[in-house]
Amino acid sequence: MAQFRVLVDPGADPEEVAGKIQESLKPLGVQLMDRGQAELAFGIVALTILLSTPEEEGITDKVEEALSSVPGVSSVELETMSRGG
C-alpha cells in the first residue's frame, strides 16, 4: 500500500484528473483503494490517494512517474508506504 499526495493545477478539474490518474495506473497493476480531496490556497486542490501496489522493486518510482505524467498534475509526493497484509 502506498499513499500519495497529488497537487492539481489551478483551473484543472480534480474529478477529471482523478479519472486520468486511475487510468494511468492500470498498466502497472496498481489499484486505487481510496481518494480524498482538500482545497488549498489559490485554487489549488490536493488529492490524497491510497493505492494497492504490487510487491516489486521500483514500483513507487514507476507510480510517481505515471502520476506526474497525468495532465493537470502539478506535483506528486509519496506520503507513506507499507507492505500489504
N, C-alpha and C positions, 0 to 999 in steps of 0.2 A: 504494500500500500504506500502511496505517495500523495502528499498534499502540496499543491502548487498555488501560488498567488499570481494571478494574471491581471495586469492593468490593461484596460480597454481604452483605445484612443478616444479623446473627446469627439463627439459627433457620430461615433460608431454605435450601432445598435447592439447592446450587450447580449440580447437573446440570439441575434443572428451570429455574433461572434461565438457564443457558446455552442451553437449548432455546428459551426465550422470546426471548432475545437474537437468535438466528438468525432466528426468525420476524419480529421487529420490523425486521430489516434488509432483508428481501426486497423490500418496495415501493420501496426506494431503489436497487436494483440492486447491492447490496453483498453480497459472498460472504465467509463465514467460512473462512479458509485454515488456521488453526491456533489451538489454545487450550491454555493452561497453567493450572495451579491451584496456589496456595500458601496454606497455613494461616498466619494471622497470630494475634495475641493476642486473647483474649477471644471466641473462636469466630467471628471474622471471617475470611472467605475472600476472597482476591484472585484474580480471573480475569484472565489476560493473553490478549488476543485479537488475532490478526493478521487484518486484513481487506483484501480486494481491493476498492478503491473506484473508481467511475467518475471520469474526469477532468472534473470540473465545479466551478465556483466555489461555495463554501459547503458542499461535501459534508461536511467534517469537523464543521461545526456541526449539520448535519442528522443525522449519525450520532450525535453526542453527545446530541442531543435525544432521538433514538429509544432509545438505550441508557438514558438517565436515566428514561424513562417506563416501563421494564420493572419490574413488581412484584418486589420483593426486591433491587433495586439501590439501594445507599445513596450511591455516588458514582462518577463517571466521570472519567478523566483521559487525555488524549492523550499518549502517551509518545514516539512517533516517527511521522514522515510522510515518505514518499518517493514518487517517481514510479515507476510500473511500467515494466518494460522488458526 
